[in-house]
Amino acid sequence: MDRSYKKDIPKFRTALEEMKEDLSALSTKTDWTKLRVEPLLEHVIRLDQILKSPKFARETVRLRQGVAMFHADLVYLRTNLKALKAIIADRRRSGQRSHKS
């Protein structure tokens, strides 16, 4: 199994938890926390639990055949995190502009 997969999943969890806090502090018309952050966070938590479970602890060598699927998870999560970061940055910029008026 790809080492970056095992290493990145916990990082994604931390990033999503921080984004959840950041988004709750911003006023947006769309509830991005419910729409994207919480479902992504649930997915990451499940993946992390599965990777740490004794059932799959010894499967590393055999799971190398599934690297393409694990890579797809990483791309999916990175893409969503990047988009959420952009939303947070945009809302912060627009909030700063409205406070200056």
C-alpha positions in Angstrom: 0.0 0.0 0.0 1.2 3.5 -0.8 2.9 5.0 2.3 1.7 8.4 1.4 -1.9 7.1 1.7 -1.4 5.9 5.3 0.4 9.2 6.1 -2.0 11.6 4.4 -5.3 10.2 5.7 -4.7 11.5 9.2 -3.5 14.8 7.8 -6.8 15.1 5.9 -8.7 14.4 9.0 -6.9 17.2 10.9 -7.4 19.6 7.9 -11.1 18.9 7.7 -11.6 19.4 11.4 -9.9 22.8 11.1 -12.0 23.7 8.1 -15.1 22.7 10.0 -14.2 25.3 12.6 -13.2 27.9 10.0 -16.4 27.5 8.0 -18.6 27.7 11.1 -17.0 31.1 11.9 -17.9 32.5 8.4 -21.2 33.5 7.2 -22.1 31.8 3.9 -25.3 31.1 2.2 -24.3 27.5 1.6 -23.7 25.3 4.6 -20.4 23.8 3.4 -19.9 22.1 6.7 -22.9 19.9 6.3 -22.7 19.6 2.5 -19.0 18.7 2.1 -16.9 18.8 5.3 -18.9 16.4 7.4 -19.3 13.7 4.7 -15.6 14.0 3.8 -14.7 13.8 7.5 -16.8 10.6 8.0 -15.1 9.1 5.0 -11.6 9.9 6.2 -12.4 8.6 9.7 -13.7 5.3 8.3 -10.6 4.9 6.1 -8.3 5.7 9.0 -10.1 3.2 11.2 -9.9 0.5 8.6 -6.2 1.1 7.9 -5.5 0.8 11.6 -7.6 -2.2 12.2 -5.9 -5.5 13.0 -7.8 -7.1 10.1 -5.8 -5.1 7.5 -2.6 -4.5 9.4 -0.9 -7.4 7.7 -2.4 -6.8 4.3 0.0 -4.2 3.1 1.8 -6.3 0.5 -1.4 -7.7 -1.0 -3.1 -4.3 -1.0 -0.4 -3.0 -3.3 -2.6 -4.3 -6.2 -5.1 -1.6 -5.2 -2.8 1.3 -5.3 -4.8 2.9 -8.1 -7.9 2.9 -5.9 -6.0 4.4 -2.9 -4.5 7.0 -5.2 -8.1 7.9 -6.4 -9.0 8.5 -2.7 -6.1 10.8 -2.3 -6.9 12.8 -5.4 -10.6 13.0 -4.4 -9.8 14.3 -0.9 -7.0 16.7 -2.1 -9.4 18.2 -4.7 -12.1 18.7 -2.1 -9.7 20.2 0.4 -8.3 22.6 -2.1 -11.8 23.7 -3.1 -12.9 24.2 0.5 -9.7 26.2 1.2 -10.6 28.4 -1.7 -14.1 29.0 -0.4 -12.7 29.9 3.1 -10.1 32.3 1.6 -12.8 33.9 -0.6 -15.2 34.4 2.2 -12.5 35.8 4.4 -11.5 38.3 1.6 -15.1 39.3 1.0 -15.6 39.7 4.7 -12.6 41.9 5.1 -13.8 44.1 2.2 -17.3 44.5 3.7 -15.9 45.4 7.1 -13.7 48.2 5.6 -16.8 49.9 4.0 
